[in-house]
Amino acid sequence: MKTTRHSLPASSRLPKQRHPGTLAVTAAITLSYLSGCAVEPLTAAPARAAATLERTVQVYVYPTKAQSDAQLDRDRYECHQWAFQQTHFDPSSSAGGHAPVVVVSRPAPGVNTAAGAIAGAVLGAVIAGPHDAAAGVVAGAITGAAIGAASDSKQQRSVEQQQYAQHDQRELAQGQDYRRALSACLEGRGYTVR
């Protein structure tokens, strides 16, 4: 009996070459996936701080010498003017009379994006090998830039949170000073303030 060996054709024994666009398509899919991780900037912090500030400067005034409502309104207005002169704080303005000027040091925007693109391009070229180096560079750069952009975004949110916190602390301290000044003025005019 004669045995025959079947061998694979020569073309199937060669290493498979990837299509040059495979890495680019993979990178595009990865980028679209990572772009869904973007987070909107904080918007609730100012509203929460405004509510806290309102509670801080709110006063309840009771006449102790039978003052009329008209007298109470006049005294309250004059005491508000005096408290404002003393503290330079007006609770009726949105930012307490001062725009938030807070300096927080951080790297320039886009530094992490650029670094990620460069590192991704190098890694993509190495991983892709000599046959697909160009596609690897492109795919790596896109993926690295997306990761770097996410890092930049996180860093920006952190800076904004620090700015909100510092501004809120300063505004609350000014609000407390204003409340003390207003209370002292009203108590001096014969009112009980709580």
C-alpha positions as CSV (number, residue, x, y, z in Angstrom):
1,M,0.0,0.0,0.0
2,K,1.3,3.3,-1.0
3,T,0.9,6.3,1.4
4,T,0.6,9.7,0.1
5,R,1.3,12.8,1.9
6,H,-0.7,15.8,1.2
7,S,1.1,19.0,1.8
8,L,-0.3,22.4,2.1
9,P,0.3,24.7,-0.9
10,A,3.4,26.9,-0.6
11,S,1.3,30.1,-0.3
12,S,-0.4,28.9,2.9
13,R,3.0,28.3,4.6
14,L,4.1,31.9,4.3
15,P,3.5,34.2,7.3
16,K,0.3,36.1,7.0
17,Q,0.7,39.8,6.3
18,R,-1.8,42.1,7.8
19,H,-3.7,44.6,5.8
20,P,-2.0,48.0,6.2
21,G,-5.3,49.6,7.3
22,T,-6.0,47.0,10.1
23,L,-4.2,49.0,12.7
24,A,-5.7,52.3,11.6
25,V,-9.2,50.8,11.8
26,T,-8.4,49.4,15.3
27,A,-7.0,52.8,16.4
28,A,-10.2,54.5,15.1
29,I,-12.4,52.1,17.0
30,T,-10.3,52.6,20.2
31,L,-10.4,56.4,19.8
32,S,-14.2,56.4,19.4
33,Y,-14.5,54.2,22.5
34,L,-12.2,56.4,24.6
35,S,-13.9,59.6,23.4
36,G,-17.0,58.4,25.2
37,C,-15.1,58.7,28.5
38,A,-15.1,62.5,28.2
39,V,-16.7,64.2,31.2
40,E,-18.5,67.6,31.2
41,P,-17.1,70.3,33.4
42,L,-18.5,70.8,36.8
43,T,-21.6,73.0,37.0
44,A,-23.1,72.1,40.3
45,A,-20.4,73.6,42.5
46,P,-21.4,77.3,42.0
47,A,-25.1,76.5,42.7
48,R,-24.2,74.6,45.9
49,A,-21.8,77.4,47.0
50,A,-24.5,80.1,46.3
51,A,-27.0,78.2,48.5
52,T,-24.4,77.9,51.3
53,L,-23.5,81.6,51.0
54,E,-27.2,82.6,51.2
55,R,-27.6,80.6,54.4
56,T,-24.5,82.2,55.8
57,V,-25.6,85.8,55.3
58,Q,-29.3,85.3,56.1
59,V,-30.4,87.1,59.2
60,Y,-33.7,87.2,61.1
61,V,-34.5,90.5,62.6
62,Y,-37.0,91.1,65.5
63,P,-37.9,94.6,66.7
64,T,-37.5,94.9,70.5
65,K,-38.6,98.5,70.8
66,A,-41.9,98.3,68.8
67,Q,-40.3,99.6,65.6
68,S,-42.7,99.8,62.6
69,D,-42.2,97.7,59.4
70,A,-41.2,100.9,57.6
71,Q,-38.6,101.7,60.3
72,L,-37.3,98.1,60.1
73,D,-36.9,98.3,56.3
74,R,-35.1,101.7,56.6
75,D,-32.7,100.4,59.4
76,R,-32.0,97.2,57.5
77,Y,-31.1,99.1,54.3
78,E,-28.9,101.6,56.2
79,C,-27.2,98.7,58.1
80,H,-26.7,96.9,54.8
81,Q,-25.0,99.9,53.4
82,W,-22.7,100.2,56.5
83,A,-21.9,96.5,56.5
84,F,-21.0,96.7,52.8
85,Q,-18.7,99.7,53.5
86,Q,-17.0,97.7,56.2
87,T,-16.5,94.4,54.4
88,H,-16.7,95.4,50.7
89,F,-19.1,92.4,50.3
90,D,-22.6,92.6,48.8
91,P,-24.6,89.4,49.1
92,S,-27.0,90.5,46.4
93,S,-24.3,90.3,43.7
94,S,-23.6,86.9,42.2
95,A,-19.9,86.8,43.1
96,G,-20.0,88.8,46.3
97,G,-18.7,91.9,44.5
98,H,-15.5,90.2,43.4
99,A,-14.7,88.1,40.4
100,P,-13.0,84.8,41.2
101,V,-9.3,85.4,40.6
102,V,-7.5,82.2,41.7
103,V,-4.1,81.2,40.3
104,V,-3.4,77.4,40.3
105,S,-0.2,76.3,38.6
106,R,-0.5,73.5,36.2
107,P,1.1,72.4,32.9
108,A,0.0,74.1,29.7
109,P,-3.1,72.6,28.1
110,G,-2.4,69.8,25.6
111,V,1.0,68.7,27.1
112,N,-0.4,65.3,28.0
113,T,-2.0,64.9,24.6
114,A,1.2,65.7,22.8
115,A,3.2,63.4,25.0
116,G,0.7,60.6,24.6
117,A,0.7,61.0,20.8
118,I,4.5,60.8,20.7
119,A,4.8,57.8,23.1
120,G,1.9,56.1,21.3
121,A,3.6,56.6,17.9
122,V,6.8,55.1,19.1
123,L,5.1,52.1,20.8
124,G,2.9,51.6,17.7
125,A,5.9,51.4,15.4
126,V,7.6,48.9,17.7
127,I,4.6,46.7,18.1
128,A,3.6,46.8,14.5
129,G,7.0,45.6,13.3
130,P,8.9,46.6,10.1
131,H,6.1,45.6,7.7
132,D,3.4,47.8,9.2
133,A,5.5,50.5,10.9
134,A,3.6,53.4,9.3
135,A,0.2,52.1,10.2
136,G,1.5,51.3,13.7
137,V,2.8,54.9,14.1
138,V,-0.6,56.3,13.1
139,A,-2.6,53.9,15.3
140,G,-0.3,54.4,18.2
141,A,-0.3,58.2,17.9
142,I,-4.1,58.3,17.7
143,T,-4.5,56.0,20.7
144,G,-1.8,57.8,22.7
145,A,-3.3,61.2,21.9
146,A,-6.7,60.0,23.1
147,I,-5.3,58.8,26.4
148,G,-3.3,62.0,26.8
149,A,-6.4,64.1,26.0
150,A,-8.3,62.2,28.7
151,S,-5.5,63.0,31.2
152,D,-5.5,66.7,30.1
153,S,-9.3,66.8,30.7
154,K,-9.0,65.2,34.2
155,Q,-6.2,67.7,35.1
156,Q,-8.4,70.6,33.9
157,R,-11.3,69.4,36.0
158,S,-9.0,69.2,39.0
159,V,-7.8,72.7,38.5
160,E,-11.5,74.0,38.2
161,Q,-12.4,72.2,41.4
162,Q,-9.5,73.8,43.2
163,Q,-10.5,77.2,41.9
164,Y,-14.2,76.7,42.9
165,A,-13.1,75.6,46.4
166,Q,-10.8,78.5,47.0
167,H,-13.3,81.0,45.7
168,D,-16.1,79.5,47.8
169,Q,-14.0,79.6,50.9
170,R,-13.0,83.3,50.4
171,E,-16.6,84.2,49.6
172,L,-18.0,82.4,52.7
173,A,-15.5,84.1,54.9
174,Q,-16.5,87.5,53.5
175,G,-20.2,86.6,53.9
176,Q,-19.6,85.8,57.6
177,D,-17.8,89.1,58.1
178,Y,-20.8,90.9,56.4
179,R,-23.3,89.1,58.6
180,R,-21.4,90.1,61.7
181,A,-21.3,93.7,60.6
182,L,-25.0,93.8,59.7
183,S,-25.9,92.1,63.0
184,A,-23.9,94.6,65.0
185,C,-25.5,97.5,63.3
186,L,-29.0,96.2,63.7
187,E,-28.5,95.3,67.4
188,G,-27.2,98.8,67.9
189,R,-30.5,100.1,66.6
190,G,-32.6,98.1,69.0
191,Y,-33.2,94.8,67.1
192,T,-32.6,91.2,68.1
193,V,-30.8,89.4,65.3
194,R,-30.6,85.6,64.8
